[in-house]
Every structure is written in C-alpha cells, then in structure tokens.
C-alpha cells in the first residue's frame, strides 16, 4: 500500500474553483517517510493552510459545519473567518452541538448562538440533513470537524448528509482536512447494507484508516450519495502528515473522549455501547475502562454518576463497578499493534452471569451486521473472527486507493 507519489486532488464531479486564486493544489508536496531520522515539521491541518482556502471565500456567503474542534491554534474557525471580513450565513452543528456541550444522544435544538449572534442549525436527533430552505443564501459550504476514524462516530454521517444537501442545492463543499488519530490501521467488519444507519452509512470497515477529506472523496467517487450527480467537492489537504504519524488532538473531539487514551481505545470500546457493560461513562475516565458490578477481572473500582454535558443515566449509575483499567494499554500496545481489540468483549461476554441480556439491539447497528455478535456467542476466538474480515478488508484497500491523499505503511504503528 505504500506509494512514492500521490495525486493531491481528484476533482470528482464538477472541477469547481479551478480558476479561483489559490485553488491550484498541484504544488503542494506531501513528504515521504519510512526510515529517515530527520525531525519532521509540525503537521499543518487544512484549516491552518489559510493561504490555500481563504481566497476562495471572497464575495461568498458561507455555511459552516463546525464544532469546538474547528480551530486554528486557539482561535475558532468562525472567529478567523469573521475577522477576515467574510460573511457567514449559517452554522450547522453535528452531534454534541456547535459548542460541544451536549452529552451523547442528547437533543440539541437549533437557534441563535449567543456568543456570535449567528443562526445555528442542529443536525442531530430527527434532523440529520439540511433542508433546501436551510441551504438558501449559501454560496459555499465549509466543513471542518475533527474525526477519530471509526465508522460509528457520527461526524462522518453528518458529512454524508451535508454532501447530499450541497449536491441537491448545487452548492460547492470545501473540506478542511484533519488527521485521523486512528488512521494507522484498518480493521473490523464491513457494513452490511441492511444495517445502514446514522452510526454506519458506508460500506467500509469499522476502522477505516482514512481522513475526512479522503472519505469525502471516496463517498463522491463511489456514488454513495445515490443518483448520478456528485457533490462539487474540494479538499484542502494537510501538510507534513502521513497516516502513521503521531498526532495529539488539541481539542477533545467529543465530551466523552477527553484524552488520547480514550481516542485510541474508542474503536474497541465504542462497540460496548451495544452491551450491558459500563465503559466509564459518568466517571473522569470515559472510554478507558470496562466494568460491571459483577465483573471479577481487573483492579479498578468506580461508581458512575450523572455528569452535566457528558453523561445522563450512565450504565450502572450509582452502583459500584469493578473492571479493567485500560489507560496504560492504550499508551502502549494499541499504538504499536494497531488493531480492533476483541479479547475484552469475548472475556466480558463469558463472565456475564446473564448472557441473554449481554447484547442490546444497538449492538448489530454499531457492528454493521450480525456477524460479530453471532461469532462471540458461538465462542470463536479473536484471531478467527479477525481472519474472517480479511478478504473484505483487502478489497476495501484496493477500492479506496484512488481517493487517498496521504502515505500509509501497514503494520508500522505510530511514528513520531
């Protein structure tokens, strides 16, 4: 999968803005890596490369898809754009809201943002897709949100619906790309189309190894928006980034992913949302433990409680739980092995005193089908389950190749 050179842009659909100042990305260079010892320059996100995209905003009324991660240094993208004299018509907010103050699953209402005075449209709850009316008055849509590289993390579902609305309204979409902190590996079951939902919209592995910009290009190129037309998409790539490069997120991507340990563990622990287990919601270490009142393995004890903006009625609320402390594991093994770790769910299923209640109906949606659940119930090992995924993953890697922007060395883990 290693490449010696990569095209920085494939204009999928209409090649828009080709004549605009700053729109020629052919001079952008992605550095090669693998064997050199020279210190690399800091990663520059797409948002930080203002010299490439700021000229594109001139004279346009803007829609922004943003949240607290949409920053250039310590300055929010909204403030950067407004200070540059450009006009923002409307803000679109994903799960957790524009200011990131809503817990998972909590409804966020549309309204006026008090700090900026701008109208905010919530794209969570029953309203995932901007309506034609909400797209009125917008000449260019800008998407800038930090993702974590897992199929059921809903920001990429919001991206999909934004692309649909932009296509239907004939509005160009500009994606400011950001690193995928779990982009150094690809693993997990492919989505069964029969289980398509807001926590799984695309036929990709559970851990897909792509940046948001790369995935947007694949959504367009593979025709996953439906119909013959594509979104008028342009991606501002990162500089000095490759998929094996370590990157510490400067802002938590959501309320219950407060640090890099939780981000590393999220691909393996998010699936537990479809089980009876606690994964630390309602504690100071969400997505860094697995526990239950009846669990015997592990040395960690904790009592989940409501936490405003983070946890509402967490599993085993006010009950003493015992379980595994996974923080050191995240800082060590996962950063080198790079895989969806299945031993924990196999272990806890075996230990659960009432196996009939271990899985809830949400599990198959998160997993993207029934295969993982039935394999665990059948007593299959992690190795045999993972082996069953490999043919589909190999095919996916071939199909995604035309849309990749950054180099990747399989099995190399994370590099500084």
Protein Blocks (a to p, Z undefined) as FASTA:
>chain_A
ZZfbdcfbdcehjaehklgghiamklpccddeehiabdcdddddfklmmmlmmmmmgopa
cdddddfklcghjbcfklmmmmnopacfbdcddehijnopacehiacdddddfklopacd
dfehjblbccfklmgoiabdcdddddehiaklmklmmmmmmmmmmmmnopacdddddddf
klmbcedjdddfklgcfkbcbccdfblopafklmmmmmmmnopngpjbdcdddddddehi
afkbccddfbdfbfklmbfklmmmmmmmmmmmmpmbdehiaiabehiaccdfklmgdjbd
cdddddehkagciehihiacddddfklmmmmmmmmnopadfklmmmmmmmpmblmlmpcf
klmmmnopaklmmmmmnopafklmmmmmmmmmmmmmmmmmmmpcbdcdehklpaZZ
